[in-house]
Amino acid sequence: MASVLLHRIAHARTGDKGNRLNVAVFAYEAAYWPYIREQLTPERVLERFRHRGASNVVRYELPRLQALNFVVDDVLEGGVNGSLNVDGHGKTNSYSVLGMRIELPEKLAASVSAP
């Protein structure tokens, strides 16, 4: 197996409401989907945002879109209007998720295009 950054095999869309973050991750290719689905767990996403106060993560699977949607509670420091954090809302946090690593078989990882 070889480790690749998630942003090399997927992209993300985000949103926010109050203190809740929504991050949807979409596989670029069908071959990547099973590995993303298996390894990008709610527990890993929660750990990624724990330092920001995240308290819970719920994952929704969208297999026909080869996507996962994560709803992260208590991560936006009170929300866009209630926080002193500059630009701390949804879209900026997707980069944190896309910076996570996914293990792929060596042959599949070798086919991932260079950044």
C-alpha positions in Angstrom: 0.0 0.0 0.0 1.1 3.6 -0.6 -0.1 6.8 1.1 -1.5 9.6 -1.0 -3.1 12.9 0.0 -6.8 12.9 -0.3 -6.8 16.0 -2.5 -5.0 14.0 -5.2 -7.9 11.6 -5.5 -10.9 13.6 -4.5 -12.4 17.1 -4.2 -14.7 18.7 -1.7 -17.7 21.0 -1.4 -18.6 22.6 1.9 -21.2 24.6 3.7 -21.9 25.9 7.2 -24.9 26.8 9.4 -24.2 28.3 12.8 -21.6 26.1 14.5 -22.1 23.1 12.2 -19.8 22.3 9.2 -20.8 20.2 6.2 -18.0 18.7 4.1 -18.8 16.5 1.1 -15.9 14.6 -0.4 -16.2 13.3 -4.0 -13.8 10.7 -5.6 -12.3 11.8 -8.9 -12.5 8.2 -10.2 -14.5 5.1 -9.3 -11.3 3.2 -8.5 -10.6 5.5 -5.6 -14.1 5.3 -4.1 -13.8 2.1 -2.1 -10.6 3.2 -0.4 -12.0 6.6 0.5 -15.2 5.0 1.8 -13.3 2.5 3.9 -10.7 4.9 5.4 -12.4 8.3 5.7 -14.4 7.5 8.8 -16.3 9.8 11.1 -13.8 9.0 13.8 -10.9 10.2 11.6 -12.7 13.4 10.6 -13.6 14.1 14.3 -10.0 13.7 15.3 -9.0 16.1 12.5 -11.2 18.8 14.0 -11.0 17.9 17.7 -8.5 20.8 18.3 -11.2 23.2 17.1 -13.8 21.8 19.6 -15.6 19.4 17.3 -17.9 17.2 19.4 -19.6 14.9 16.9 -19.4 13.8 13.2 -22.1 12.1 11.2 -21.2 10.5 7.9 -23.7 10.1 5.1 -22.8 7.9 2.1 -23.8 8.8 -1.4 -22.6 5.8 -3.4 -24.2 6.8 -6.7 -22.1 10.0 -6.5 -19.1 8.2 -5.1 -19.2 10.7 -2.3 -19.3 11.0 1.5 -21.0 13.9 3.3 -19.8 14.7 6.8 -21.7 16.9 9.3 -19.3 18.2 12.0 -20.8 19.8 15.2 -19.3 22.6 17.3 -16.4 23.2 15.0 -16.9 26.8 13.8 -16.3 28.6 17.1 -19.9 29.7 17.3 -20.4 30.3 13.6 -19.5 32.9 11.0 -21.3 35.7 12.7 -20.4 34.7 16.2 -16.7 34.1 15.9 -13.7 36.4 16.0 -11.9 33.8 13.7 -11.3 35.3 10.3 -12.9 33.2 7.5 -13.3 30.2 9.8 -16.4 28.9 8.0 -17.0 25.8 5.9 -15.0 26.3 2.7 -11.7 26.9 4.4 -12.1 23.8 6.5 -12.4 21.5 3.5 -8.7 21.9 2.9 -8.0 20.2 6.3 -10.1 17.2 5.2 -8.4 17.1 1.8 -5.0 17.1 3.5 -5.7 13.7 5.1 -3.9 10.6 3.8 -5.5 7.6 2.2 -3.8 4.3 1.6 -4.1 2.9 -1.9 -2.6 -0.2 -3.5 0.9 0.6 -5.0 -0.3 0.1 -8.6 -3.3 2.4 -8.1 -1.2 5.0 -6.2 1.3 5.0 -9.0 -1.4 6.0 -11.5 -2.4 9.1 -9.4 -1.3 12.2 -11.4 1.4 14.4 -9.9 0.3 17.6 -8.2 
